[in-house]
Amino acid sequence: MKKQSLIGVIHALGAMAGRVDNTKVLQNFNGKVLIFVGENDSITPVDTAKEMKRLAKNSELNIIPSAGHLSSMDHPSEFNNIFFNWLSSQKI
């Protein structure tokens, strides 16, 4: 965050503050949902991801240890392994 420009931070915060609650979309979605969350994610905490899993009927939750909000960048190998294993298990 410290490396970002003031304007970039202002826009990011504005975008997050203006997000619409999509809880009903998640509740009504019948497709498969793969949820990733970093163990140390302060933007979308683990408890929020657990709630998403509870709401999504057909979902899988993966908590990436020692990762923050960008778990795919913090631990790309682990993220990719989980993602590709999940993809290969899907009957599409």
mmCIF file of the C-alpha atoms, coordinates in Angstrom:
data_MODEL
# 
_entry.id   MODEL 
# 
loop_
_atom_site.group_PDB 
_atom_site.id 
_atom_site.type_symbol 
_atom_site.label_atom_id 
_atom_site.label_alt_id 
_atom_site.label_comp_id 
_atom_site.label_asym_id 
_atom_site.label_entity_id 
_atom_site.label_seq_id 
_atom_site.pdbx_PDB_ins_code 
_atom_site.Cartn_x 
_atom_site.Cartn_y 
_atom_site.Cartn_z 
_atom_site.occupancy 
_atom_site.B_iso_or_equiv 
_atom_site.pdbx_formal_charge 
_atom_site.auth_seq_id 
_atom_site.auth_comp_id 
_atom_site.auth_asym_id 
_atom_site.auth_atom_id 
_atom_site.pdbx_PDB_model_num 
ATOM 1  C CA . MET A 1 1  ? 0.000   0.000   0.000   1.00 0.00 ? 1  MET A CA 1 
ATOM 2  C CA . LYS A 1 2  ? 2.864   2.366   0.819   1.00 0.00 ? 2  LYS A CA 1 
ATOM 3  C CA . LYS A 1 3  ? 4.215   1.997   -2.726  1.00 0.00 ? 3  LYS A CA 1 
ATOM 4  C CA . GLN A 1 4  ? 0.948   3.113   -4.339  1.00 0.00 ? 4  GLN A CA 1 
ATOM 5  C CA . SER A 1 5  ? 0.187   6.663   -5.423  1.00 0.00 ? 5  SER A CA 1 
ATOM 6  C CA . LEU A 1 6  ? -2.281  8.673   -3.387  1.00 0.00 ? 6  LEU A CA 1 
ATOM 7  C CA . ILE A 1 7  ? -4.657  8.851   -6.373  1.00 0.00 ? 7  ILE A CA 1 
ATOM 8  C CA . GLY A 1 8  ? -4.459  5.061   -6.813  1.00 0.00 ? 8  GLY A CA 1 
ATOM 9  C CA . VAL A 1 9  ? -5.302  4.474   -3.153  1.00 0.00 ? 9  VAL A CA 1 
ATOM 10 C CA . ILE A 1 10 ? -8.204  6.943   -3.306  1.00 0.00 ? 10 ILE A CA 1 
ATOM 11 C CA . HIS A 1 11 ? -9.646  5.198   -6.381  1.00 0.00 ? 11 HIS A CA 1 
ATOM 12 C CA . ALA A 1 12 ? -9.216  1.727   -4.866  1.00 0.00 ? 12 ALA A CA 1 
ATOM 13 C CA . LEU A 1 13 ? -10.925 2.767   -1.630  1.00 0.00 ? 13 LEU A CA 1 
ATOM 14 C CA . GLY A 1 14 ? -13.742 4.429   -3.579  1.00 0.00 ? 14 GLY A CA 1 
ATOM 15 C CA . ALA A 1 15 ? -14.255 1.287   -5.654  1.00 0.00 ? 15 ALA A CA 1 
ATOM 16 C CA . MET A 1 16 ? -14.386 -0.910  -2.549  1.00 0.00 ? 16 MET A CA 1 
ATOM 17 C CA . ALA A 1 17 ? -16.766 1.444   -0.764  1.00 0.00 ? 17 ALA A CA 1 
ATOM 18 C CA . GLY A 1 18 ? -19.094 1.550   -3.761  1.00 0.00 ? 18 GLY A CA 1 
ATOM 19 C CA . ARG A 1 19 ? -19.381 -2.211  -4.240  1.00 0.00 ? 19 ARG A CA 1 
ATOM 20 C CA . VAL A 1 20 ? -22.868 -3.622  -4.430  1.00 0.00 ? 20 VAL A CA 1 
ATOM 21 C CA . ASP A 1 21 ? -23.801 -6.436  -2.056  1.00 0.00 ? 21 ASP A CA 1 
ATOM 22 C CA . ASN A 1 22 ? -23.957 -9.563  -4.238  1.00 0.00 ? 22 ASN A CA 1 
ATOM 23 C CA . THR A 1 23 ? -24.945 -11.934 -1.451  1.00 0.00 ? 23 THR A CA 1 
ATOM 24 C CA . LYS A 1 24 ? -28.186 -12.895 -3.220  1.00 0.00 ? 24 LYS A CA 1 
ATOM 25 C CA . VAL A 1 25 ? -26.303 -13.657 -6.432  1.00 0.00 ? 25 VAL A CA 1 
ATOM 26 C CA . LEU A 1 26 ? -24.043 -16.050 -4.559  1.00 0.00 ? 26 LEU A CA 1 
ATOM 27 C CA . GLN A 1 27 ? -27.008 -17.657 -2.776  1.00 0.00 ? 27 GLN A CA 1 
ATOM 28 C CA . ASN A 1 28 ? -28.916 -18.184 -6.025  1.00 0.00 ? 28 ASN A CA 1 
ATOM 29 C CA . PHE A 1 29 ? -25.982 -19.313 -8.174  1.00 0.00 ? 29 PHE A CA 1 
ATOM 30 C CA . ASN A 1 30 ? -26.200 -23.034 -8.956  1.00 0.00 ? 30 ASN A CA 1 
ATOM 31 C CA . GLY A 1 31 ? -22.802 -23.413 -10.583 1.00 0.00 ? 31 GLY A CA 1 
ATOM 32 C CA . LYS A 1 32 ? -19.591 -24.512 -8.958  1.00 0.00 ? 32 LYS A CA 1 
ATOM 33 C CA . VAL A 1 33 ? -17.676 -21.913 -6.962  1.00 0.00 ? 33 VAL A CA 1 
ATOM 34 C CA . LEU A 1 34 ? -14.009 -22.062 -6.006  1.00 0.00 ? 34 LEU A CA 1 
ATOM 35 C CA . ILE A 1 35 ? -13.121 -19.669 -3.206  1.00 0.00 ? 35 ILE A CA 1 
ATOM 36 C CA . PHE A 1 36 ? -9.568  -18.676 -2.317  1.00 0.00 ? 36 PHE A CA 1 
ATOM 37 C CA . VAL A 1 37 ? -8.594  -16.583 0.664   1.00 0.00 ? 37 VAL A CA 1 
ATOM 38 C CA . GLY A 1 38 ? -5.249  -15.770 2.186   1.00 0.00 ? 38 GLY A CA 1 
ATOM 39 C CA . GLU A 1 39 ? -4.872  -16.673 5.842   1.00 0.00 ? 39 GLU A CA 1 
ATOM 40 C CA . ASN A 1 40 ? -3.775  -13.062 6.514   1.00 0.00 ? 40 ASN A CA 1 
ATOM 41 C CA . ASP A 1 41 ? -6.203  -11.342 4.131   1.00 0.00 ? 41 ASP A CA 1 
ATOM 42 C CA . SER A 1 42 ? -7.408  -8.158  5.809   1.00 0.00 ? 42 SER A CA 1 
ATOM 43 C CA . ILE A 1 43 ? -9.592  -7.049  2.865   1.00 0.00 ? 43 ILE A CA 1 
ATOM 44 C CA . THR A 1 44 ? -11.593 -10.267 2.596   1.00 0.00 ? 44 THR A CA 1 
ATOM 45 C CA . PRO A 1 45 ? -10.931 -12.037 5.891   1.00 0.00 ? 45 PRO A CA 1 
ATOM 46 C CA . VAL A 1 46 ? -11.182 -15.802 6.348   1.00 0.00 ? 46 VAL A CA 1 
ATOM 47 C CA . ASP A 1 47 ? -14.502 -15.412 8.196   1.00 0.00 ? 47 ASP A CA 1 
ATOM 48 C CA . THR A 1 48 ? -15.962 -13.605 5.177   1.00 0.00 ? 48 THR A CA 1 
ATOM 49 C CA . ALA A 1 49 ? -14.728 -16.367 2.867   1.00 0.00 ? 49 ALA A CA 1 
ATOM 50 C CA . LYS A 1 50 ? -16.312 -18.955 5.178   1.00 0.00 ? 50 LYS A CA 1 
ATOM 51 C CA . GLU A 1 51 ? -19.592 -17.061 4.939   1.00 0.00 ? 51 GLU A CA 1 
ATOM 52 C CA . MET A 1 52 ? -19.275 -17.065 1.134   1.00 0.00 ? 52 MET A CA 1 
ATOM 53 C CA . LYS A 1 53 ? -18.806 -20.829 1.258   1.00 0.00 ? 53 LYS A CA 1 
ATOM 54 C CA . ARG A 1 54 ? -21.875 -21.189 3.454   1.00 0.00 ? 54 ARG A CA 1 
ATOM 55 C CA . LEU A 1 55 ? -23.945 -19.146 0.997   1.00 0.00 ? 55 LEU A CA 1 
ATOM 56 C CA . ALA A 1 56 ? -22.728 -20.809 -2.198  1.00 0.00 ? 56 ALA A CA 1 
ATOM 57 C CA . LYS A 1 57 ? -24.447 -24.194 -2.474  1.00 0.00 ? 57 LYS A CA 1 
ATOM 58 C CA . ASN A 1 58 ? -21.757 -25.890 -4.523  1.00 0.00 ? 58 ASN A CA 1 
ATOM 59 C CA . SER A 1 59 ? -18.511 -24.350 -3.317  1.00 0.00 ? 59 SER A CA 1 
ATOM 60 C CA . GLU A 1 60 ? -15.053 -25.228 -2.142  1.00 0.00 ? 60 GLU A CA 1 
ATOM 61 C CA . LEU A 1 61 ? -12.999 -22.993 0.143   1.00 0.00 ? 61 LEU A CA 1 
ATOM 62 C CA . ASN A 1 62 ? -9.213  -22.917 0.094   1.00 0.00 ? 62 ASN A CA 1 
ATOM 63 C CA . ILE A 1 63 ? -7.295  -20.970 2.725   1.00 0.00 ? 63 ILE A CA 1 
ATOM 64 C CA . ILE A 1 64 ? -3.729  -20.235 1.616   1.00 0.00 ? 64 ILE A CA 1 
ATOM 65 C CA . PRO A 1 65 ? -1.418  -20.151 4.674   1.00 0.00 ? 65 PRO A CA 1 
ATOM 66 C CA . SER A 1 66 ? 0.722   -17.047 5.180   1.00 0.00 ? 66 SER A CA 1 
ATOM 67 C CA . ALA A 1 67 ? -0.930  -15.278 2.215   1.00 0.00 ? 67 ALA A CA 1 
ATOM 68 C CA . GLY A 1 68 ? -2.623  -11.907 2.104   1.00 0.00 ? 68 GLY A CA 1 
ATOM 69 C CA . HIS A 1 69 ? -5.358  -10.592 -0.183  1.00 0.00 ? 69 HIS A CA 1 
ATOM 70 C CA . LEU A 1 70 ? -3.453  -11.544 -3.340  1.00 0.00 ? 70 LEU A CA 1 
ATOM 71 C CA . SER A 1 71 ? -2.879  -15.185 -2.473  1.00 0.00 ? 71 SER A CA 1 
ATOM 72 C CA . SER A 1 72 ? -2.204  -16.007 -6.130  1.00 0.00 ? 72 SER A CA 1 
ATOM 73 C CA . MET A 1 73 ? 0.750   -13.631 -6.043  1.00 0.00 ? 73 MET A CA 1 
ATOM 74 C CA . ASP A 1 74 ? 1.898   -14.386 -2.503  1.00 0.00 ? 74 ASP A CA 1 
ATOM 75 C CA . HIS A 1 75 ? 2.014   -18.155 -3.103  1.00 0.00 ? 75 HIS A CA 1 
ATOM 76 C CA . PRO A 1 76 ? 1.528   -18.760 -6.846  1.00 0.00 ? 76 PRO A CA 1 
ATOM 77 C CA . SER A 1 77 ? 2.600   -22.417 -6.842  1.00 0.00 ? 77 SER A CA 1 
ATOM 78 C CA . GLU A 1 78 ? 0.165   -23.398 -4.116  1.00 0.00 ? 78 GLU A CA 1 
ATOM 79 C CA . PHE A 1 79 ? -2.628  -21.336 -5.669  1.00 0.00 ? 79 PHE A CA 1 
ATOM 80 C CA . ASN A 1 80 ? -2.017  -22.812 -9.124  1.00 0.00 ? 80 ASN A CA 1 
ATOM 81 C CA . ASN A 1 81 ? -1.831  -26.385 -7.804  1.00 0.00 ? 81 ASN A CA 1 
ATOM 82 C CA . ILE A 1 82 ? -5.173  -26.030 -6.050  1.00 0.00 ? 82 ILE A CA 1 
ATOM 83 C CA . PHE A 1 83 ? -6.742  -24.286 -9.030  1.00 0.00 ? 83 PHE A CA 1 
ATOM 84 C CA . PHE A 1 84 ? -5.532  -26.751 -11.661 1.00 0.00 ? 84 PHE A CA 1 
ATOM 85 C CA . ASN A 1 85 ? -6.420  -29.768 -9.499  1.00 0.00 ? 85 ASN A CA 1 
ATOM 86 C CA . TRP A 1 86 ? -9.915  -28.334 -9.050  1.00 0.00 ? 86 TRP A CA 1 
ATOM 87 C CA . LEU A 1 87 ? -10.238 -27.668 -12.780 1.00 0.00 ? 87 LEU A CA 1 
ATOM 88 C CA . SER A 1 88 ? -9.115  -31.162 -13.713 1.00 0.00 ? 88 SER A CA 1 
ATOM 89 C CA . SER A 1 89 ? -11.672 -32.667 -11.302 1.00 0.00 ? 89 SER A CA 1 
ATOM 90 C CA . GLN A 1 90 ? -14.576 -30.836 -12.941 1.00 0.00 ? 90 GLN A CA 1 
ATOM 91 C CA . LYS A 1 91 ? -16.837 -32.628 -15.371 1.00 0.00 ? 91 LYS A CA 1 
ATOM 92 C CA . ILE A 1 92 ? -17.277 -29.928 -17.965 1.00 0.00 ? 92 ILE A CA 1 
# 
